[in-house]
């Protein structure tokens, strides 16, 4: 997934979280529920107890050992710095408490739009989907336009409707790309319950795994090239030695939720999680 595709919304740097230029929005705006992912209950709009005065996390390097692995998986796709810097013009929720509630409502909507930009940017780089590039560019431009709306406009924004339109376009993109995989029979596992599945060494090239539940699945050595992974749940899945070099719509948060090792092959746009086996 090259980062040199030109056009609106295609600057991958802007679609990566930049916590230094955010007001800790994910640590305040979101609800936390005590579980294996979070050590505490926290209501939306209430700052996490670990959030410092400078909007940094006080236990950032110890999140997994301190009971907050869910925080290491969350990815705002750059929505945090967009809301903080552009939508609210660097006016933070502590300094301007009257805008706090609105900021916390805008943030999750912006996050959805930025996630769509990530997927659409990738779609535009896929040669096998060249017949859809005009539609992809149009969707990319519209999504980018929505991210620049003033804060008040987000209240009336039908983000669910826009997501549905983009999702259908991405489905068509995925079908075109998956058709180029060498497997004659492309496995359809859309939304499938594959929790704990034994898929060690499985040939999943060109498989449709959109929204599949792969929690704690054994994917050691699996071939996931050209597989559509949008929305797949990889929590605690073992990707050791798996090949994901050309997997479709894979995100950093999916990798962060899984396990892997140095033999796991990744797309160049994504990084190897620090908690993976060395």
GUFI-887875 format. One record per residue: z, y, x of N, C-alpha, C in turn. Coordinates in steps of 0.05 Angstrom, whole numbers, padded with zeros to 5 digits, always signed. Example, Ala and Ser with C-alpha at 12.3 -4.5 7.8 and 13.67 -1.06 7.14 Angstrom:
<nodes>
+00156-00114+00264+00156-00090+00246+00156-00066+00264
+00142-00045+00257+00143-00021+00273+00157+00001+00258
</nodes>
This chain:
<nodes>
+00000-00024+00017+00000+00000+00000+00000+00025+00018
-00022+00034+00025-00023+00057+00044-00012+00082+00032
-00001+00099+00050+00011+00124+00042-00008+00147+00044
-00034+00142+00050-00052+00164+00055-00071+00169+00031
-00065+00158+00008-00082+00163-00016-00077+00192-00024
-00098+00207-00029-00096+00235-00036-00095+00239-00066
-00082+00260-00075-00082+00266-00103-00054+00273-00112
-00051+00282-00137-00025+00289-00148-00006+00266-00148
+00019+00271-00140+00040+00250-00141+00038+00229-00120
+00019+00231-00100+00015+00210-00082+00030+00213-00055
+00047+00233-00053+00062+00237-00029+00086+00218-00031
+00085+00195-00017+00106+00176-00019+00133+00186-00009
+00133+00206+00009+00158+00217+00019+00173+00230-00004
+00159+00242-00023+00172+00255-00046+00182+00235-00066
+00174+00210-00064+00182+00189-00082+00203+00171-00070
+00215+00180-00049+00238+00166-00037+00263+00183-00039
+00285+00171-00044+00310+00186-00047+00317+00201-00022
+00324+00226-00026+00333+00244-00005+00361+00255-00013
+00381+00239-00007+00408+00245-00016+00419+00272-00005
+00408+00280+00018+00417+00305+00031+00409+00329+00014
+00389+00326-00003+00380+00348-00019+00384+00343-00049
+00404+00327-00055+00411+00321-00083+00440+00327-00087
+00448+00333-00112+00475+00339-00119+00491+00314-00127
+00484+00292-00115+00499+00267-00121+00495+00259-00150
+00472+00263-00161+00468+00259-00190+00472+00230-00199
+00463+00211-00183+00467+00183-00191+00497+00176-00191
+00513+00190-00176+00542+00185-00175+00557+00199-00197
+00543+00215-00213+00556+00229-00235+00543+00223-00262
+00517+00225-00263+00503+00223-00289+00504+00196-00302
+00506+00175-00286+00504+00148-00296+00530+00135-00303
+00529+00116-00321+00553+00100-00329+00556+00077-00310
+00581+00071-00301+00586+00048-00285+00605+00030-00301
+00600+00004-00300+00616-00016-00314+00628-00035-00294
+00654-00038-00294+00667-00056-00275+00655-00084-00276
+00645-00094-00254+00631-00119-00253+00629-00127-00224
+00612-00148-00219+00607-00156-00191+00592-00134-00176
+00579-00116-00192+00563-00094-00179+00579-00069-00174
+00599-00064-00191+00615-00039-00188+00645-00046-00192
+00661-00034-00174+00689-00040-00174+00705-00024-00195
+00691-00005-00209+00705+00012-00228+00689+00016-00253
+00703+00025-00274+00690+00035-00298+00687+00065-00295
+00664+00077-00302+00661+00105-00300+00642+00114-00322
+00650+00134-00337+00633+00145-00359+00611+00163-00348
+00589+00164-00362+00567+00182-00354+00577+00211-00355
+00570+00226-00334+00579+00254-00333+00605+00258-00317
+00618+00236-00310+00643+00237-00295+00637+00229-00266
+00645+00245-00246+00639+00239-00218+00653+00213-00210
+00639+00197-00194+00651+00173-00182+00673+00182-00164
+00694+00166-00162+00717+00173-00146+00710+00175-00116
+00687+00163-00108+00679+00163-00080+00661+00187-00073
+00654+00203-00093+00637+00226-00087+00653+00249-00075
+00644+00259-00052+00658+00280-00038+00648+00308-00047
+00662+00328-00037+00656+00356-00044+00628+00364-00035
+00617+00351-00014+00590+00358-00004+00569+00341-00018
+00577+00327-00040+00559+00310-00056+00550+00285-00041
+00564+00277-00020+00558+00253-00006+00578+00231-00014
+00570+00206-00010+00587+00184-00017+00607+00179+00006
+00633+00178+00000+00653+00174+00021+00654+00146+00033
+00641+00127+00019+00642+00099+00030+00613+00088+00032
+00595+00106+00038+00566+00098+00038+00561+00074+00056
+00573+00073+00079+00567+00050+00097+00583+00025+00091
+00601+00027+00071+00618+00005+00064+00615-00004+00035
+00594+00005+00022+00591+00001-00007+00593-00029-00015
+00580-00046+00000+00580-00074-00007+00607-00087-00003
+00621-00080+00018+00647-00092+00024+00669-00080+00007
+00664-00057-00005+00684-00043-00022+00680-00048-00051
+00661-00066-00058+00657-00073-00086+00636-00057-00101
+00618-00044-00087+00597-00028-00100+00569-00036-00091
+00562-00061-00091+00535-00069-00083+00514-00058-00101
+00521-00053-00127+00501-00041-00145+00491-00014-00136
+00507+00001-00122+00498+00027-00112+00477+00024-00090
+00478+00002-00075+00458-00002-00054+00431-00010-00065
+00432-00019-00090+00407-00028-00102+00393-00006-00118
+00408+00013-00127+00397+00034-00144+00378+00052-00128
+00355+00059-00140+00335+00077-00127+00326+00097-00148
+00329+00123-00142+00320+00144-00161+00291+00152-00156
+00278+00140-00137+00250+00146-00131+00245+00176-00126
+00266+00190-00115+00263+00218-00108+00269+00237-00131
+00278+00226-00154+00283+00243-00177+00307+00261-00172
+00326+00252-00156+00350+00267-00152+00345+00294-00139
+00329+00293-00117+00323+00319-00104+00304+00336-00120
+00287+00323-00137+00269+00339-00154+00285+00355-00175
+00304+00341-00188+00320+00355-00208+00338+00376-00195
+00349+00369-00173+00367+00388-00159+00353+00412-00148
+00330+00407-00135+00316+00429-00121+00297+00445-00138
+00282+00431-00155+00261+00445-00171+00269+00451-00199
+00277+00431-00214+00284+00435-00242+00307+00455-00246
+00327+00452-00229+00351+00469-00231+00354+00489-00208
+00333+00492-00192+00331+00513-00172+00356+00514-00153
+00365+00491-00144+00387+00489-00125+00414+00499-00137
+00416+00500-00163+00441+00508-00176+00456+00483-00183
+00478+00477-00169+00491+00451-00173+00510+00452-00197
+00517+00428-00206+00533+00425-00230+00562+00434-00227
+00571+00435-00202+00598+00445-00198+00598+00476-00199
+00578+00488-00186+00576+00517-00186+00568+00529-00212
+00553+00513-00228+00544+00523-00254+00550+00502-00275
+00575+00498-00282+00583+00477-00300+00570+00477-00328
+00560+00501-00336+00547+00503-00362+00521+00487-00363
+00509+00483-00340+00484+00469-00339+00488+00439-00333
+00512+00431-00327+00518+00404-00318+00507+00383-00338
+00514+00385-00363+00507+00365-00383+00476+00362-00385
+00463+00385-00385+00434+00384-00386+00422+00371-00361
+00433+00377-00338+00423+00365-00313+00427+00335-00314
+00449+00325-00324+00455+00297-00325+00436+00283-00346
+00427+00297-00366+00408+00286-00385+00379+00285-00374
+00372+00305-00358+00345+00307-00347+00341+00286-00325
+00362+00281-00309+00360+00263-00286+00349+00235-00293
+00360+00220-00312+00349+00193-00318+00320+00194-00328
+00312+00215-00342+00285+00218-00351+00266+00222-00328
+00275+00240-00310+00259+00245-00286+00256+00220-00269
+00277+00205-00268+00277+00180-00252+00255+00161-00263
+00253+00159-00289+00232+00142-00301+00204+00152-00294
+00201+00178-00295+00174+00189-00288+00167+00185-00259
+00187+00187-00241+00182+00183-00213+00176+00154-00207
+00189+00136-00221+00183+00107-00218+00154+00102-00226
+00145+00114-00247+00117+00111-00256+00098+00122-00235
+00105+00145-00222+00088+00156-00201+00086+00136-00177
+00108+00122-00171+00107+00103-00149+00087+00081-00156
+00088+00070-00180+00070+00048-00188+00041+00058-00189
+00037+00081-00200+00010+00092-00203-00003+00098-00176
+00013+00108-00158+00004+00113-00131-00006+00088-00118
+00010+00067-00121+00001+00041-00110-00024+00031-00124
-00025+00034-00150-00049+00025-00165-00074+00038-00155
-00072+00064-00148-00095+00079-00139-00105+00070-00111
-00088+00056-00097-00095+00046-00070-00108+00018-00071
-00109+00006-00094-00118-00022-00096-00148-00023-00102
-00163-00032-00082-00192-00033-00085-00202-00050-00108
-00188-00072-00113-00196-00090-00134-00194-00077-00161
-00179-00055-00163-00177-00041-00189-00193-00015-00189
-00214-00014-00172-00229+00011-00170-00242+00019-00196
-00248+00000-00213-00261+00007-00239-00242+00023-00257
-00216+00022-00250-00196+00036-00266-00185+00061-00252
-00196+00068-00229-00185+00090-00214-00186+00116-00229
-00207+00121-00245-00209+00146-00260-00185+00147-00280
-00180+00126-00294-00157+00126-00313-00131+00128-00298
-00129+00116-00275-00104+00117-00259-00099+00146-00250
-00120+00159-00240-00117+00187-00232-00108+00205-00255
-00119+00200-00278-00113+00216-00301-00083+00212-00309
-00074+00187-00308-00046+00180-00315-00028+00192-00294
-00037+00191-00269-00021+00202-00247-00017+00232-00250
-00039+00246-00257-00038+00275-00261-00020+00282-00284
-00022+00267-00306-00005+00273-00329+00024+00268-00323
+00030+00246-00310+00058+00240-00303+00069+00261-00284
+00053+00270-00265+00062+00291-00246+00067+00317-00261
+00050+00323-00281+00053+00347-00297+00080+00347-00311
+00087+00324-00322+00112+00322-00337+00136+00327-00319
+00134+00319-00294+00157+00322-00276+00163+00352-00270
+00143+00369-00275+00147+00398-00269+00154+00414-00293
+00160+00400-00315+00168+00415-00339+00195+00428-00335
+00200+00450-00349+00227+00463-00348+00247+00444-00361
+00272+00448-00354+00294+00431-00363+00295+00428-00393
+00291+00450-00408+00292+00449-00437+00271+00430-00450
+00248+00428-00436+00227+00412-00447+00232+00382-00446
+00250+00373-00429+00256+00345-00426+00269+00333-00451
+00282+00351-00466+00296+00342-00491+00276+00331-00511
+00252+00342-00512+00232+00334-00532+00212+00314-00520
+00214+00307-00495+00194+00291-00482+00196+00262-00491
+00174+00250-00500+00172+00223-00508+00166+00205-00484
+00187+00202-00467+00182+00187-00442+00177+00157-00448
+00188+00146-00469+00184+00118-00476+00154+00114-00483
+00143+00133-00499+00115+00131-00507+00097+00133-00482
+00104+00151-00464+00087+00154-00440+00089+00129-00423
+00113+00117-00421+00116+00093-00405+00099+00070-00417
+00098+00068-00443+00082+00047-00455+00053+00049-00448
+00043+00074-00448+00014+00078-00441+00009+00070-00412
+00027+00079-00394+00024+00073-00366+00027+00043-00361
+00046+00031-00375+00052+00002-00371+00027-00015-00378
+00013-00007-00399-00011-00022-00407-00033-00018-00386
-00035+00006-00375-00055+00010-00353-00048-00006-00329
-00022-00007-00322-00014-00023-00298-00018-00052-00303
-00015-00061-00328-00020-00089-00334-00049-00096-00329
-00067-00078-00337-00095-00083-00332-00102-00082-00302
-00088-00064-00287-00092-00063-00258-00083-00090-00246
-00059-00099-00254-00049-00124-00244-00067-00148-00249
-00079-00149-00273-00097-00171-00280-00122-00171-00262
-00133-00147-00256-00156-00146-00238-00150-00155-00210
-00127-00147-00200-00119-00154-00173-00112-00183-00171
-00097-00193-00190-00089-00221-00189-00112-00240-00190
-00134-00231-00204-00158-00248-00206-00171-00253-00179
-00164-00237-00159-00176-00241-00132-00161-00262-00116
-00138-00271-00126-00122-00291-00111-00137-00317-00111
-00134-00333-00089-00149-00358-00086-00141-00380-00105
-00117-00379-00117-00109-00400-00136-00127-00400-00160
-00136-00423-00168-00154-00425-00191-00138-00420-00217
-00114-00430-00218-00097-00426-00242-00075-00406-00235
-00076-00382-00247-00056-00362-00241-00033-00366-00260
-00009-00371-00250+00014-00377-00266+00024-00352-00281
+00030-00356-00307+00039-00335-00324+00069-00339-00329
+00085-00322-00315+00114-00324-00319+00125-00298-00329
+00110-00283-00344+00119-00257-00354+00145-00261-00370
+00166-00247-00361+00192-00248-00375+00205-00275-00375
+00197-00293-00358+00207-00320-00358+00236-00321-00347
+00251-00340-00357+00278-00345-00347+00276-00365-00324
+00276-00354-00300+00275-00370-00276+00300-00367-00260
+00322-00362-00274+00348-00359-00261+00356-00385-00246
+00361-00382-00220+00369-00405-00204+00346-00425-00200
+00321-00417-00206+00299-00436-00203+00294-00444-00174
+00286-00469-00170+00280-00479-00144+00250-00476-00138
+00244-00454-00125+00216-00448-00119+00211-00446-00089
+00226-00462-00075+00223-00463-00045+00194-00471-00038
+00180-00454-00023+00153-00460-00014+00132-00459-00035
+00139-00448-00059+00120-00448-00081+00096-00430-00076
+00073-00439-00085+00049-00423-00083+00047-00406-00108
+00055-00381-00106+00056-00363-00129+00036-00341-00125
+00015-00346-00110-00006-00325-00106-00019-00319-00133
-00020-00293-00139-00033-00285-00163-00017-00290-00189
+00008-00298-00186+00024-00304-00210+00032-00278-00224
+00035-00280-00250+00045-00257-00266+00075-00262-00269
+00091-00246-00255+00120-00248-00256+00133-00222-00267
+00117-00208-00282+00127-00182-00294+00152-00187-00311
+00174-00174-00304+00198-00177-00319+00211-00204-00318
+00204-00221-00300+00216-00247-00298+00244-00246-00287
+00261-00264-00296+00289-00265-00287+00291-00286-00264
+00291-00276-00240+00292-00293-00216+00319-00291-00202
+00340-00286-00218+00367-00283-00207+00375-00309-00193
+00383-00307-00168+00393-00329-00152+00372-00352-00149
+00346-00345-00153+00325-00365-00149+00321-00370-00119
+00314-00395-00113+00308-00402-00085+00278-00399-00081
+00270-00376-00068+00242-00370-00062+00237-00372-00032
+00253-00388-00019+00250-00391+00010+00221-00401+00017
+00208-00386+00033+00181-00394+00042+00160-00392+00020
+00166-00380-00003+00146-00378-00025+00124-00358-00017
+00100-00363-00028+00078-00345-00023+00074-00328-00048
+00081-00303-00046+00080-00285-00069+00059-00264-00066
+00039-00269-00049+00018-00250-00045+00002-00247-00071
-00004-00222-00078-00020-00214-00102-00006-00222-00128
+00020-00228-00126+00035-00233-00150+00045-00207-00162
+00044-00204-00188+00053-00179-00201+00083-00181-00205
+00098-00164-00191+00127-00166-00192+00140-00143-00206
+00125-00127-00221+00137-00104-00234+00159-00112-00253
+00183-00101-00248+00206-00106-00265+00219-00133-00261
+00210-00149-00242+00223-00175-00237+00251-00171-00226
+00270-00188-00235+00298-00185-00227+00303-00205-00205
+00307-00194-00180+00311-00211-00156+00340-00211-00147
+00358-00204-00164+00386-00204-00156+00395-00231-00144
+00404-00230-00119+00414-00254-00105+00393-00276-00101
+00368-00269-00105+00346-00289-00100+00343-00291-00069
+00336-00315-00060+00332-00319-00031+00302-00317-00024
+00296-00295-00010+00268-00291-00002+00264-00296+00027
+00281-00312+00039+00278-00319+00068+00251-00332+00073
+00236-00321+00092+00210-00332+00099+00188-00329+00078
+00194-00315+00056+00174-00311+00036+00153-00291+00045
+00129-00293+00034+00107-00275+00041+00102-00256+00017
+00110-00230+00020+00106-00210+00000+00088-00188+00009
+00072-00193+00029+00056-00172+00042+00038-00157+00022
+00026-00171+00003+00008-00158-00016+00018-00161-00045
+00044-00166-00048+00055-00167-00075+00050-00141-00090
+00046-00142-00116+00041-00118-00132+00066-00106-00143
+00068-00080-00140+00089-00064-00153+00117-00073-00145
+00120-00081-00121+00147-00088-00110+00161-00062-00102
+00187-00060-00106+00202-00036-00099+00224-00042-00079
+00234-00022-00066+00255-00025-00047+00281-00035-00061
+00286-00026-00085+00310-00035-00099+00309-00065-00105
+00286-00076-00111+00284-00105-00115+00291-00120-00090
+00281-00110-00067+00287-00123-00042+00317-00120-00036
+00328-00097-00041+00357-00092-00035+00375-00110-00052
+00365-00119-00075+00381-00136-00093+00380-00165-00084
+00360-00172-00068+00356-00199-00059+00367-00205-00031
+00364-00229-00023+00370-00237+00005+00345-00244+00019
+00345-00242+00045+00321-00249+00061+00328-00251+00090
+00308-00253+00107+00314-00254+00136+00290-00242+00151
+00291-00245+00177+00270-00233+00194+00243-00246+00190
+00243-00269+00178+00217-00283+00174+00204-00274+00147
+00218-00260+00131+00207-00250+00106+00185-00229+00112
+00162-00233+00101+00140-00214+00106+00138-00194+00083
+00139-00168+00091+00140-00146+00071+00116-00128+00073
+00111-00114+00051+00090-00093+00052+00098-00071+00071
+00079-00058+00084+00086-00037+00104+00101-00013+00093
+00100-00009+00067+00113+00015+00055+00142+00010+00049
+00152-00015+00052+00180-00021+00045+00195-00030+00070
+00221-00026+00070+00238-00033+00093+00255-00058+00089
+00262-00070+00111+00279-00094+00110+00308-00085+00105
+00321-00094+00084+00349-00086+00078+00368-00093+00101
+00387-00076+00105+00405-00079+00128+00424-00104+00124
+00428-00112+00099+00446-00135+00095+00432-00162+00097
+00406-00162+00101+00392-00188+00104+00400-00202+00130
+00398-00228+00130+00404-00244+00154+00386-00236+00177
+00398-00234+00201+00383-00226+00224+00374-00250+00241
</nodes>
